[in-house]
Amino acid sequence: MTNFFIRQERDSFKGVLDSYEKELTFTGGQFEGDKIAALEKTVQNYKDMVEKLENQLYSQKPSESASVENVTDDREKAALLDKISHLKGALLSMQENRDQLQEELEKMRSDGQGDERQERVIHFR
C-alpha cells in the first residue's frame, strides 16, 4: 500500500514538472486548460483510489484475528495501535489534499480559462 502512495506522489511531481515545462510554450488559456485537465485527472484518480479502498474495507468481514483487543502481546498491540494512528493520519492528509485540489479546480473553473489579461509570453535569451 505504501508503494501505491509513493507512485501517486511520484506521478504528481511528474505532472507538476510537465506543467511547468509546458507553461513556457503555452498561452494562458492553453496552459489553464491543460492544468484543469491534469487536476481533473488527479481528482478522478483519488476518487477511484478511495472507492477501491472503501470496497476493500467493506468487503472484509471482521474476524477474531483482526481485532486489536484479541492480541495478547503488548508489543504487538502497541505496534498495531501505532499503525492505526499512522493510517488515520495518512487518511486525514489525503482527504485534506483532495479537498484542496477540489477547491483549486473550482476556483479555476469559476475564473474562466480564456482570460487574455493573464496570458504571458516569456522569452529566454
C-alpha positions in Angstrom: 0.0 0.0 0.0 2.9 2.3 0.8 4.3 1.8 -2.7 1.0 2.9 -4.1 1.2 6.2 -2.3 4.8 6.7 -3.4 3.8 6.0 -7.0 1.0 8.5 -6.7 3.3 11.1 -5.2 5.9 10.5 -7.9 3.3 10.8 -10.7 2.0 14.0 -9.1 5.5 15.5 -9.1 6.0 14.4 -12.7 2.7 16.2 -13.6 3.8 19.4 -11.9 7.2 19.3 -13.7 5.5 18.7 -17.0 3.1 21.6 -16.4 6.0 23.9 -15.7 7.7 22.8 -18.9 4.5 23.4 -20.9 4.0 26.8 -19.3 7.0 28.1 -21.1 5.4 27.5 -24.5 1.6 27.8 -23.9 -0.5 30.9 -23.7 -2.5 31.4 -20.5 -5.7 29.9 -21.9 -4.0 26.8 -23.2 -2.0 26.3 -20.0 -5.0 26.7 -17.8 -7.0 24.2 -19.8 -4.1 21.8 -19.6 -3.8 22.3 -15.9 -7.5 21.9 -15.3 -7.4 18.6 -17.3 -4.5 17.4 -15.2 -6.2 18.4 -11.9 -9.4 16.7 -13.0 -7.4 13.5 -13.8 -5.7 13.7 -10.3 -9.1 14.2 -8.6 -10.5 11.2 -10.5 -7.6 9.1 -9.6 -8.1 10.0 -5.9 -11.8 9.2 -6.2 -11.0 5.8 -7.8 -8.5 5.1 -5.0 -10.9 6.0 -2.3 -13.7 3.9 -3.9 -11.3 0.9 -4.2 -10.2 1.2 -0.6 -13.8 1.6 0.6 -14.8 -1.5 -1.3 -11.9 -3.4 0.2 -12.8 -2.2 3.6 -16.5 -3.2 3.3 -15.8 -6.5 1.7 -13.6 -7.7 4.5 -15.5 -9.2 7.4 -14.1 -8.6 10.8 -12.6 -11.8 12.3 -11.2 -12.6 15.7 -7.6 -12.2 14.4 -8.4 -8.7 13.1 -9.3 -7.2 16.5 -6.7 -5.3 18.4 -8.3 -6.4 21.7 -7.7 -10.1 21.0 -3.9 -9.5 20.7 -2.2 -10.7 23.9 1.3 -9.5 23.3 1.7 -5.8 24.5 4.4 -5.0 21.9 2.3 -6.3 19.1 -0.8 -4.4 20.4 1.3 -1.2 20.6 2.6 -1.7 17.1 -0.9 -2.3 15.8 -2.3 0.8 17.6 0.6 2.9 16.2 -0.1 1.6 12.7 -3.7 2.5 13.1 -2.9 6.1 14.2 -0.4 6.4 11.4 -3.0 5.3 8.8 -5.7 7.6 10.3 -3.2 10.5 9.9 -2.4 9.5 6.3 -6.2 9.3 5.6 -6.7 12.8 7.0 -3.8 14.1 5.0 -5.1 12.6 1.8 -8.6 14.0 2.5 -7.2 17.5 3.1 -5.2 17.2 -0.2 -8.3 16.1 -2.1 -10.3 19.0 -0.6 -7.6 21.5 -1.6 -7.4 20.1 -5.1 -11.2 20.3 -5.5 -11.2 23.9 -4.2 -8.4 24.8 -6.7 -10.3 23.1 -9.5 -13.5 25.0 -8.7 -11.6 28.3 -8.4 -10.0 27.7 -11.9 -13.4 26.9 -13.3 -15.0 30.0 -11.9 -12.2 32.2 -13.1 -12.7 31.1 -16.7 -9.9 29.8 -18.8 -9.8 32.2 -21.7 -8.8 35.4 -19.9 -6.3 37.2 -22.2 -5.2 39.5 -19.4 -3.5 36.6 -17.7 -1.5 35.4 -20.7 2.2 35.9 -20.6 5.0 35.4 -23.1 8.3 34.5 -21.7 11.5 34.9 -23.8 14.8 33.3 -22.8 18.0 34.5 -24.4 
